[in-house]
Amino acid sequence: MTDTKIFDPGAAPAAPRELPADATPQQARAHDAAVSAQQAHEQRTAAYAEARQEADKSHSLLRDAKKYVEKYWSDLWNKRYIHATDFTNGVVGGLVARNTSIMRAEANRLDAEARTAESRYLKSPGGSTEAEFQTRQQMAKASQAEDTRIRASRFARRVGGKLPVIGLGITAAGIGYDIHTGKPPGKAVFSGLAGAGAAALVAATPVGWGALAAVGVGIGVGVAADFVYDALPDNVRDKINEGVEAVGDAASDAAGAVGDAVSGAWNAVF
């Protein structure tokens, strides 16, 4: 064996014959040499088998890794428009969350100014110009704070409230595409929901990067779920397929309509 090759130990040497009781020194040496050769061959054979097993394991890992990368790229490319829509939906979701947070922070700031004005009013002489000014300030700031808080809630409902529905439509479209291209319904739903769930866990990171990471992780976990599904016993896969056939058919129908759904939701909001 070298750093790059494992050599077959070849055929075993002839088994040493039993040493006669009156063996000559020369026969004893020959017998010892034959026994040593046989033992050395057995050691080489065991080492070869172990090295071969490790090499096969490494080759299997490489094949699986190559297959994973190929499936990842295939999913990314073949469903690129669905993934692009998913990314856009994630970016919009992040922007909605950030904008809503900014508006609520502004409402809190206005509330603080209203409280400051109220405190200054209480400290000013009653009926004075300062008291009247602080009263107007307190009322104006409190009103602005309430208006800002209402606008933030309305914006979150109008825009953010539609994004989960769009996200479900995108997931359904991905599942429907997989079924349409020949993937068993159970496998399509299994991997599609696994990918969507994983994507949801990482989508809360900064805008843009979070959406991109969510798409990437979603694809990766979905591809990994395919391998997990393939490793399941046949009877388990059959039960999954039976249980989700109706879901798979619905998702397949949704695949052709998701673009209209997203467009309609966007137009309804903006």
Buried (B, 14 or more C-beta within 10 A) or exposed (E): EEEEEBEEBEEEBEEBEEBEEEEEEEEEEBBEEBBEBBEEBEEBBEEBEEBEEEEEEEEEEEEEEEEBEEBBEEBBEEBEEBBEBBBBBBBBBBBBBEBBEEBBEBBEBBBEBBEBBBEBBEEBEEEEEEBEBBBEBBEBBBEBBBEBBEBBBEBBEEBBEBBEEBBBBBBBBBBBBBBEEEBBBBBBBBBBBBBBBBBBEBBEBEBEEBBBBBBBBBBBBBBBBBEEBEEBEEEEBEEBBEEBBEBBEEBBEBBEBBBEBBEEBBEEBE
